[in-house]
Amino acid sequence: MTMTDIVEKIAHNENLELYLIVFLTLFTVWFVVNTIKYYRGEKRKVKHLHRFAREGETLSQYELAKRYAKGQAVRKSCQNAASLSQKAAFGGEERARELLDKILEKENIK
């Protein structure tokens, strides 16, 4: 069976629109469900990062600071990002010092 035979068979199919509507409906449902799952997972991650950051875990403070700097699953806030990266830097997280320098440099430019 050649490609032209397949195209002709599809073109002569009377239920093509129905199949296309069913496929697009199923795809839309799948997309929405997985998007909701993703954002719920992100919300859960941020909640845990907040908890561990309050307990003084430097890696969590750094990861949360990165999220605040980028606005990833939280409202973008340079103040919160700088505060958390400063705490993490005082705790010994070297990458937090680099992030803090970038944040301060970015804020001084504006």
N, C-alpha and C positions, 0 to 999 in steps of 0.2 A: 504494500500500500504506500503510495507516494504522498508527498505533502499536499499536492493538489487534490488528491482523492479525499484526504482528511478535511481540507478546507471546504470542498463541495458538500461533503456529508454534513458538516456543521452548518453550512449555509442553507441546506434543505431541511434542517431539523425545525419542526414547527414550535417546539417548546424551548427554543433557545433563550428567549426573553425570560421565561419562567425559571430556567436553570440559573441564569445570570442573576436574577433578583434573589433567589434562594441563596446563591453563593455569597452575594454582597451582604445580605442580611446576616448570614452566619459569620462572615468575616467581621462585620461591624460589632456583633455581640462579643465575639472572641476578643477583639481589640479593646473594647470598653472594659470587659472583665479583667483583662490583664493589666490595663492601665490603672484601674482601681487597686488591684493587688500590689502593683509597683509602688504607688503613692502611699498605701497603708504601710508597706514595708519601710519606706523612707521615713515616714512619720515615727514608726517604732524605733528605727535606728537613732533618730535625733533625740527621742525621749530617753533612750538608754545612754546616749552620749552626754546629755545634760546631767543625768543622775551620776554617772561616773566622774564627770568633770567637777561636780560639786563635792565629791568625795576626795578630790585632789589627784586623780589619775592624769598624769601629764599628757599621755598619748591621746586620751579622750578630749582634753582641753585643746590640744593642737588640732585634732580632726574637726572639732566643733568650730574652732576659730577659722579654719579653712572654709567650712560651710557658710559661716557668716560673711566672710570676705567675698565669696562668690555668689551668695544668695541661693545656695543649693538646699532646697527643702526647708529653708528658714528665710525670714525677711532679711535682706541684705543690710548689714550694719557694720560699718568700719569700727565704730566705738566698741561694740561687743567683740569683734574679731581681735582688735588690739588688746583689749583687756584679757581675753582668754589666752592669746598667744604670749602675753607678758607673764601670766601665771605659769604657763607651760615652760616658758624660757627660764623662769626662776627655779622651776622644778628640774631643769637639766635637759630639756628637749631642745636639741640643737636646731632642728628644722623650724621650731617655733620662733627662734631668734631671727632667722632669715625671713620668715613670714612677717614678723613684727616690723623689721626694717623695710620691707616692701610696702606694707600698709602705711607706715609713717612717711615714707618717701612719696607715696601716691597722694596722701593728704596734704603734704607740704606744697606740692605742685599746684594744687587747686587754689 
